[in-house]
Amino acid sequence: MSNDFASLGLAEHLLRALETARYATPTPIQSAAIPPLLAGRDLLGIAQTGTGKTAAFALPLLHRLHTTRTATRPQSAHALILAPTRELALQIVDSLRMLAEPRTRIVAVIGGQGRFGQVQRLRPGAEIVVGTPGRIRDLMSTNELRLDGVRHFVLDEADRMLDLGFIRDITHIADALPAARQSALFSATMPAEVEKLARAMLRDPERVAVAPAERVAPRIAQSVHFVPQAERARLLAELLDDGSLSRVIVFTRTKRGADRVADALTEAGHGVVALHGNKSQPQRIKALDRFRDGRARVLVATDIAARGIDVAAVTHVINYDLPAQPEDYVHRIGRTARAGASGAAISFCDPNEAKALRAIERAAGTEIVVAGGAPEPRQQARPELVRPTPAHRAKFRPARNGRRAA
């Protein structure tokens, strides 16, 4: 494993950009993925969110584009990066622009924003296009985006792509790419469908798998309240009375549920924004900006925000509804305890959801503590509502300056 970026052989301007961004040491996925990508190999990367995989493909991509610079053709691109959500696509664009030379043309092609502006930016061509599958295919169908010049292709969060039903769009896009290209596929998990996609898209790929030592960061204090659905709104309001919950993401399963929770919290006087698939792109950007700068204390979101949203200093994640897929629990609570901080994850679980909770514990690789020490459904037939006690609140309050808050 490389101890610094200079030993990886990256171009000088990339090393300067990394120094400016204060990135000193490659993460394990970066150390493993950058050398084969620099060598032109296809790559299959297995790494969870928060491991630094965006830079793992961005750095070698920018290096190779710099060393083999050619003119861009109208409505074409040298590199195409597919992401499952608009938010992740924009985050990738931000990372690329932070590292790239100023003259590098990087264009976001995503749904929820006007086509006209994107088509105008694509007209002279671009070095890199980052987009979501639906909008990419849309512009392909009108010949406003041509893929015959793509030399580098990256598919990020492949398992999430398939969860969202993008397989036909991905296959259509991949079939339109030149056969002579370098491809990389990244995924947090490797179900059979992703393996099949990788076999179809990649040629003799280097396979790198980097898993954290623990599936959930040890700095996340996890707890569960066994609480009926009808009592959750009241329990959530009680938890938010605690001022130590200073920046909170609340996850719901459905868009309608997110709106209901957000409306109830707003009526109770909390600063709240909602984020889900029915929001337009300007609304989503505005919501995230309000949450990031502290104007909104609570972000209520569906799983669209579980990956790709990187907001600093999230103190708590609350699973108002358990996720439909156990693996999404890990991605949800990974929004807290980032960059060395500590955090807390609190889940609400109906007494009839004990089986789903067991699946989540297997996915997280840990047994989740029952709030207040109450017996669980596996120990009693009808668990009662568990109210948070002062002792519990102190226990699951994230540490400040290395000390547990009293």
C-alpha positions as CSV (number, residue, x, y, z in Angstrom):
1,M,0.0,0.0,0.0
2,S,1.4,3.4,-1.0
3,N,2.1,5.8,1.9
4,D,1.7,9.0,-0.3
5,F,0.2,10.1,-3.6
6,A,3.6,11.0,-5.1
7,S,4.6,7.3,-5.1
8,L,1.6,6.5,-7.3
9,G,3.0,8.3,-10.3
10,L,0.3,11.0,-10.6
11,A,0.9,14.1,-12.6
12,E,2.4,17.1,-10.8
13,H,-0.7,19.3,-11.1
14,L,-2.8,16.5,-9.4
15,L,-0.3,16.3,-6.5
16,R,-0.5,20.1,-6.1
17,A,-4.3,19.9,-6.1
18,L,-4.2,17.1,-3.5
19,E,-1.8,19.2,-1.3
20,T,-4.1,22.2,-1.6
21,A,-7.1,20.0,-0.5
22,R,-4.9,18.6,2.3
23,Y,-5.1,15.0,1.2
24,A,-1.8,13.5,2.3
25,T,-2.3,9.8,2.4
26,P,-4.2,7.5,0.0
27,T,-7.0,5.5,1.4
28,P,-6.9,1.7,0.9
29,I,-9.2,1.8,-2.2
30,Q,-7.1,4.6,-3.7
31,S,-3.8,2.7,-3.2
32,A,-5.4,-0.4,-4.7
33,A,-7.2,1.1,-7.6
34,I,-5.1,4.0,-8.9
35,P,-2.1,1.9,-10.2
36,P,-4.1,-0.5,-12.4
37,L,-6.2,2.4,-13.7
38,L,-3.1,4.4,-14.5
39,A,-1.8,1.4,-16.4
40,G,-4.9,1.3,-18.5
41,R,-6.5,-1.8,-17.0
42,D,-10.2,-2.3,-16.5
43,L,-11.2,-2.4,-12.9
44,L,-13.8,-3.9,-10.6
45,G,-13.8,-2.1,-7.3
46,I,-15.7,-3.2,-4.2
47,A,-15.8,-0.5,-1.6
48,Q,-18.4,1.1,0.7
49,T,-19.4,4.7,0.7
50,G,-17.0,7.0,2.6
51,T,-13.8,5.0,1.6
52,G,-12.5,7.6,-0.9
53,K,-13.5,5.8,-4.1
54,T,-14.4,9.0,-6.0
55,A,-10.8,10.0,-5.9
56,A,-9.8,6.4,-6.7
57,F,-11.2,6.7,-10.2
58,A,-11.0,10.5,-10.6
59,L,-7.3,10.9,-10.1
60,P,-6.2,8.3,-12.7
61,L,-8.9,9.5,-15.1
62,L,-7.6,13.1,-14.9
63,H,-4.0,11.9,-15.2
64,R,-4.7,9.9,-18.4
65,L,-6.7,12.7,-20.0
66,H,-3.9,15.1,-19.2
67,T,-1.2,12.9,-20.7
68,T,-3.2,12.0,-23.8
69,R,-4.9,15.3,-24.4
70,T,-6.8,15.6,-27.7
71,A,-9.4,18.0,-29.0
72,T,-13.0,17.4,-28.1
73,R,-15.6,17.0,-30.8
74,P,-18.9,18.7,-30.7
75,Q,-21.5,17.0,-28.5
76,S,-19.0,14.4,-27.5
77,A,-16.9,13.4,-24.5
78,H,-13.6,11.7,-23.8
79,A,-14.9,10.2,-20.5
80,L,-18.3,9.2,-19.2
81,I,-19.2,8.7,-15.5
82,L,-22.6,7.3,-14.6
83,A,-24.0,7.8,-11.1
84,P,-27.3,6.6,-9.7
85,T,-28.6,9.9,-8.3
86,R,-28.4,13.6,-9.2
87,E,-26.8,14.4,-5.8
88,L,-24.0,11.9,-6.3
89,A,-23.4,13.1,-9.8
90,L,-23.0,16.7,-8.6
91,Q,-20.7,15.6,-5.8
92,I,-18.5,13.8,-8.3
93,V,-18.4,16.9,-10.5
94,D,-17.3,19.0,-7.5
95,S,-14.5,16.5,-6.7
96,L,-13.3,16.5,-10.3
97,R,-13.3,20.3,-10.5
98,M,-11.3,20.5,-7.3
99,L,-8.6,18.2,-8.8
100,A,-8.7,19.1,-12.5
101,E,-6.8,21.8,-14.3
102,P,-9.0,24.9,-14.8
103,R,-9.3,24.3,-18.6
104,T,-10.8,20.8,-18.2
105,R,-14.4,20.9,-19.4
106,I,-16.6,18.9,-17.1
107,V,-20.4,18.8,-17.7
108,A,-23.1,17.4,-15.5
109,V,-26.0,15.8,-17.4
110,I,-28.8,15.0,-14.9
111,G,-32.5,14.9,-14.6
112,G,-34.3,17.6,-12.6
113,Q,-32.5,20.4,-14.4
114,G,-33.4,22.0,-17.7
115,R,-32.2,20.2,-20.8
116,F,-31.4,23.4,-22.7
117,G,-28.6,24.5,-20.5
118,Q,-27.0,21.0,-20.5
119,V,-27.3,20.8,-24.3
120,Q,-25.6,24.2,-24.6
121,R,-22.7,23.2,-22.4
122,L,-22.3,19.9,-24.4
123,R,-22.3,21.6,-27.8
124,P,-18.5,22.3,-28.0
125,G,-17.8,18.9,-26.4
126,A,-16.3,18.0,-23.0
127,E,-13.5,16.1,-21.5
128,I,-15.7,14.5,-18.9
129,V,-19.5,14.1,-18.8
130,V,-21.0,13.0,-15.4
131,G,-24.6,12.0,-15.5
132,T,-27.5,9.9,-14.4
133,P,-28.6,7.1,-16.8
134,G,-32.1,8.5,-17.7
135,R,-30.9,11.9,-18.8
136,I,-27.8,10.5,-20.6
137,R,-30.0,8.1,-22.6
138,D,-32.5,11.0,-23.3
139,L,-29.8,13.2,-24.9
140,M,-28.4,10.2,-26.8
141,S,-31.8,9.6,-28.4
142,T,-31.8,13.1,-29.8
143,N,-28.1,13.0,-30.9
144,E,-27.4,15.9,-28.5
145,L,-24.8,13.6,-26.8
146,R,-22.6,11.3,-28.8
147,L,-20.6,8.5,-27.1
148,D,-18.5,7.3,-30.0
149,G,-15.5,9.3,-28.7
150,V,-15.6,7.9,-25.1
151,R,-12.2,6.4,-24.1
152,H,-12.9,6.1,-20.4
153,F,-16.1,4.8,-18.7
154,V,-16.9,4.7,-15.0
155,L,-20.0,3.1,-13.5
156,D,-20.3,4.2,-9.8
157,E,-22.5,2.7,-7.2
158,A,-23.5,-0.2,-9.5
159,D,-25.6,-2.0,-6.9
160,R,-27.6,1.1,-6.2
161,M,-28.1,1.6,-10.0
162,L,-29.7,-1.8,-10.2
163,D,-31.8,-1.2,-7.1
164,L,-33.2,1.9,-8.8
165,G,-34.1,-0.1,-11.9
166,F,-31.5,1.4,-14.3
167,I,-30.3,-1.8,-15.8
168,R,-31.9,-1.2,-19.3
169,D,-30.5,2.3,-19.4
170,I,-27.1,1.1,-18.4
171,T,-27.0,-1.6,-21.0
172,H,-28.2,0.7,-23.7
173,I,-25.5,3.2,-22.8
174,A,-22.8,0.6,-22.6
175,D,-23.7,-0.9,-26.0
176,A,-23.2,2.6,-27.6
177,L,-19.7,3.0,-26.2
178,P,-16.6,2.1,-28.3
179,A,-15.3,-1.4,-27.8
180,A,-11.8,0.1,-27.3
181,R,-12.2,1.8,-24.0
182,Q,-11.1,1.6,-20.4
183,S,-13.9,0.8,-18.0
184,A,-14.2,0.8,-14.2
185,L,-17.2,-0.5,-12.1
186,F,-17.5,0.4,-8.4
187,S,-20.0,-1.1,-6.1
188,A,-20.5,-1.3,-2.3
189,T,-21.9,-4.9,-2.6
190,M,-21.5,-7.6,-5.1
191,P,-24.8,-9.4,-5.7
192,A,-25.2,-11.8,-8.6
193,E,-26.7,-9.1,-10.8
194,V,-23.7,-6.8,-10.4
195,E,-21.3,-9.7,-11.1
196,K,-23.2,-10.3,-14.3
197,L,-23.0,-6.7,-15.3
198,A,-19.3,-6.6,-14.6
199,R,-18.7,-9.6,-16.8
200,A,-20.5,-7.9,-19.6
201,M,-18.8,-4.5,-19.3
202,L,-15.3,-5.2,-18.2
203,R,-12.4,-6.9,-20.1
204,D,-10.0,-8.9,-17.9
205,P,-10.5,-6.5,-15.0
206,E,-8.2,-6.0,-12.0
207,R,-10.4,-6.8,-9.0
208,V,-9.9,-4.8,-5.8
209,A,-12.0,-5.3,-2.7
210,V,-11.5,-3.0,0.2
211,A,-13.8,-3.3,3.1
212,P,-13.6,-1.3,6.3
213,A,-12.3,-3.2,9.3
214,E,-15.8,-2.9,10.7
215,R,-18.9,-2.6,8.5
216,V,-20.1,0.3,10.7
217,A,-17.7,2.9,12.1
218,P,-17.0,2.1,15.8
219,R,-17.6,5.8,16.6
220,I,-21.3,5.4,15.8
221,A,-23.4,4.6,18.9
222,Q,-26.3,2.6,17.7
223,S,-29.6,2.1,19.5
224,V,-33.2,0.9,18.7
225,H,-36.5,1.9,20.2
226,F,-39.3,-0.7,19.9
227,V,-42.2,1.6,19.2
228,P,-45.5,1.3,17.3
229,Q,-45.9,3.3,14.1
230,A,-48.5,5.5,15.7
231,E,-46.2,6.6,18.5
232,R,-43.1,7.4,16.3
233,A,-44.0,11.1,15.7
234,R,-44.2,11.7,19.4
235,L,-41.0,9.9,20.2
236,L,-39.2,11.8,17.4
237,A,-40.3,15.1,18.8
238,E,-39.2,14.1,22.3
239,L,-35.7,13.1,21.0
240,L,-35.4,16.4,19.2
241,D,-36.0,18.3,22.4
242,D,-32.4,17.3,23.3
243,G,-30.2,20.1,22.0
244,S,-27.3,17.7,21.5
245,L,-29.1,16.5,18.4
246,S,-27.7,19.5,16.5
247,R,-27.6,18.3,12.9
248,V,-29.9,15.3,12.2
249,I,-30.9,13.3,9.2
250,V,-34.2,11.4,9.6
251,F,-34.8,8.6,7.1
252,T,-38.2,7.4,6.0
253,R,-39.2,4.7,3.5
254,T,-41.5,6.7,1.3
255,K,-41.7,10.2,-0.2
256,R,-45.1,10.8,1.3
257,G,-43.8,9.7,4.7
258,A,-40.9,12.2,4.4
259,D,-43.3,15.0,3.7
260,R,-45.6,14.1,6.6
261,V,-42.7,13.9,9.1
262,A,-41.2,17.2,7.8
263,D,-44.6,19.0,8.0
264,A,-45.1,17.7,11.6
265,L,-41.7,18.9,12.7
266,T,-42.1,22.2,11.0
267,E,-45.4,22.8,12.9
268,A,-43.6,21.9,16.1
269,G,-41.1,24.7,15.4
270,H,-38.1,22.8,14.2
271,G,-36.0,23.9,11.2
272,V,-36.6,21.2,8.7
273,V,-36.1,20.4,5.0
274,A,-37.2,17.4,3.0
275,L,-35.3,15.6,0.3
276,H,-36.8,12.9,-2.0
277,G,-37.4,12.0,-5.6
278,N,-40.5,14.3,-6.1
279,K,-38.4,17.4,-5.4
280,S,-37.0,19.3,-8.4
281,Q,-33.3,19.7,-8.7
282,P,-33.3,23.4,-7.6
283,Q,-35.5,22.4,-4.6
284,R,-33.0,19.6,-3.7
285,I,-30.0,21.9,-4.0
286,K,-31.7,24.5,-1.9
287,A,-32.6,21.9,0.8
288,L,-29.1,20.6,1.0
289,D,-27.6,24.1,1.2
290,R,-30.0,25.0,4.1
291,F,-29.0,21.9,5.9
292,R,-25.3,22.3,5.3
293,D,-25.2,25.9,6.5
294,G,-27.2,25.2,9.6
295,R,-30.4,27.1,8.7
296,A,-32.2,23.7,8.9
297,R,-31.4,21.5,11.8
298,V,-33.2,18.4,10.4
299,L,-33.1,16.8,7.0
300,V,-35.9,14.3,6.4
301,A,-35.0,12.1,3.5
302,T,-35.7,8.8,1.7
303,D,-32.9,6.4,0.7
304,I,-32.1,8.5,-2.3
305,A,-29.9,10.5,0.2
306,A,-28.3,7.4,1.9
307,R,-25.4,7.4,-0.6
308,G,-23.7,10.3,-2.2
309,I,-24.7,13.0,0.3
310,D,-21.7,14.2,2.2
311,V,-22.7,16.8,4.8
312,A,-20.2,17.5,7.5
313,A,-20.9,17.3,11.3
314,V,-24.1,15.2,11.1
315,T,-24.5,14.3,14.8
316,H,-27.4,11.9,14.6
317,V,-29.1,9.7,12.1
318,I,-32.6,8.6,13.0
319,N,-34.3,5.7,11.1
320,Y,-37.9,6.7,11.5
321,D,-38.7,3.7,9.3
322,L,-36.3,0.7,8.9
323,P,-34.9,0.5,5.4
324,A,-36.4,-1.9,2.9
325,Q,-33.0,-3.4,2.2
326,P,-30.8,-4.3,5.2
327,E,-27.6,-3.1,3.5
328,D,-29.1,0.4,3.2
329,Y,-28.9,0.7,7.0
330,V,-25.1,0.8,6.8
331,H,-25.2,3.5,4.1
332,R,-27.8,5.6,6.1
333,I,-25.9,5.7,9.3
334,G,-22.7,6.3,7.5
335,R,-23.9,9.9,7.1
336,T,-22.7,10.5,10.7
337,A,-19.3,9.9,12.3
338,R,-17.4,11.1,9.2
339,A,-13.9,12.5,9.0
340,G,-13.0,11.1,12.5
341,A,-16.0,12.5,14.3
342,S,-18.4,10.5,16.5
343,G,-22.1,10.2,16.0
344,A,-25.2,8.3,16.9
345,A,-27.8,6.2,15.0
346,I,-31.2,5.7,16.5
347,S,-33.8,3.4,14.9
348,F,-37.5,3.0,15.4
349,C,-38.7,-0.6,15.2
350,D,-42.3,-1.9,15.3
351,P,-42.7,-5.0,17.4
352,N,-43.6,-6.9,14.3
353,E,-40.3,-5.9,12.6
354,A,-38.0,-8.0,14.7
355,K,-37.1,-10.2,11.7
356,A,-36.1,-7.1,9.7
357,L,-34.0,-5.9,12.6
358,R,-32.1,-9.2,12.8
359,A,-31.3,-8.9,9.1
360,I,-30.0,-5.3,9.6
361,E,-27.8,-6.5,12.5
362,R,-26.3,-9.1,10.2
363,A,-25.7,-6.5,7.5
364,A,-24.1,-4.1,10.1
365,G,-22.1,-6.9,11.7
366,T,-23.2,-5.9,15.2
367,E,-26.0,-6.3,17.7
368,I,-27.9,-3.0,18.2
369,V,-28.5,-1.9,21.7
370,V,-32.1,-1.6,22.9
371,A,-32.7,1.9,24.2
372,G,-33.3,1.9,28.0
373,G,-32.4,-1.7,28.3
374,A,-36.0,-2.9,27.6
375,P,-36.5,-6.5,26.5
376,E,-36.7,-7.2,22.8
377,P,-39.5,-9.0,20.8
378,R,-37.3,-12.1,20.8
379,Q,-37.6,-12.0,24.6
380,Q,-41.2,-10.9,25.0
381,A,-44.3,-11.2,22.9
382,R,-45.4,-7.6,23.0
383,P,-42.7,-5.0,23.7
384,E,-43.9,-1.8,25.2
385,L,-43.0,1.7,23.9
386,V,-39.5,2.6,25.2
387,R,-39.2,6.2,26.3
388,P,-35.7,7.8,26.1
389,T,-34.3,8.4,29.6
390,P,-31.8,11.1,30.5
391,A,-29.2,8.4,31.0
392,H,-29.9,7.0,27.6
393,R,-29.6,10.4,26.0
394,A,-26.3,11.0,27.6
395,K,-25.1,7.5,26.5
396,F,-25.9,8.1,22.9
397,R,-24.9,11.7,22.7
398,P,-21.8,12.0,20.4
399,A,-18.5,12.8,22.0
400,R,-17.2,16.3,22.0
401,N,-13.4,16.9,21.9
402,G,-12.9,13.2,22.8
403,R,-15.1,13.3,25.8
404,R,-18.6,11.9,26.3
405,A,-21.0,14.7,26.9
406,A,-22.7,14.7,30.3
